[in-house]
Amino acid sequence: MLRLLRSALAFFGSTADPTEQQRPQQQGPQQQGDTELTTVQGVVTSFCDDYGMIDESIYFSSDIVTGDVPLKVGQKVNVVVEDEPLYGLRAIKVDVVPHPLNGNGPSDSKIRVLNGCVTSISEDTIYISNIIYFPMDTVSEDFVPYKGDWLKVEYSTEPGFSNFKASSVKPTRCTHAEKVRITHIRGRNGVISSNIFFTLDSVKLPDGYVPKVDDIVNVVMVESTQFCFKWRAVSITPAQKS
């Protein structure tokens, strides 16, 4: 069950190189029966309903959080961690590290990274959950996110702020394919090579070009969850005829 819950939160998990992952600062092991416990300090990197992740590697549920301070992404916590052979790192106790009351404590300006799936876009704001959002102007140039796109977000947090500050937003993965066939079009949506989704609502096309079934095209695509497809075309160009 814990494996399924952790998979459901995978949109907050980083796909960056493992050398880039933050390792919790260990404060010393303890023993509980045959299980070794470790106390660490970390940062909440995702939180959804009653479950979340700390430092993108430690699973926790809300029922083991002490005190009445509500958790939010970017909140510092002290964690007692159990390393389960089957499920990995699991928190058995989470203590919130309170911010100074005057809000003048030191800034936690270290850049962190999380991956998230766009859940909605409202005017100039992009949401990857109900509590994680950022302005459109933080997105890398020439890329317009669409609902379902997976984004790599670099951010920092400061005491007294309820939301993190995103400094860079870009697709988790971007690639291209050459001379592939448009296999299906229905209304404003279509499919290329049977596995790449596109919508006329969010795709770049050459002036005057209208995609048609059986067209041979070159495609730039980003990782995105669209129905049963995991790629979304952001640019379609007719391939040059030989």
Secondary structure, DSSP 8 states (H G I E B T S, - for coil): -HHHHHHHTGGGS--S-GGGS---EEEEEEEETTEEEEEEEEEEEEEETTEEEETTTEEEEGGGB-SS----TT-EEEEEEEEETTTEEEEEEEEE----TTS-S------EEEEEE--EEETTEEESSSS-EEEGGGB-TT----TTBEEEEEEE--TT-SS-EEEEEEES-EEEEEEEEEEEEETTEEEETTTEEEETTS-B--TT----TT-EEEEEEEEEEETTEEEEEEEEEE----
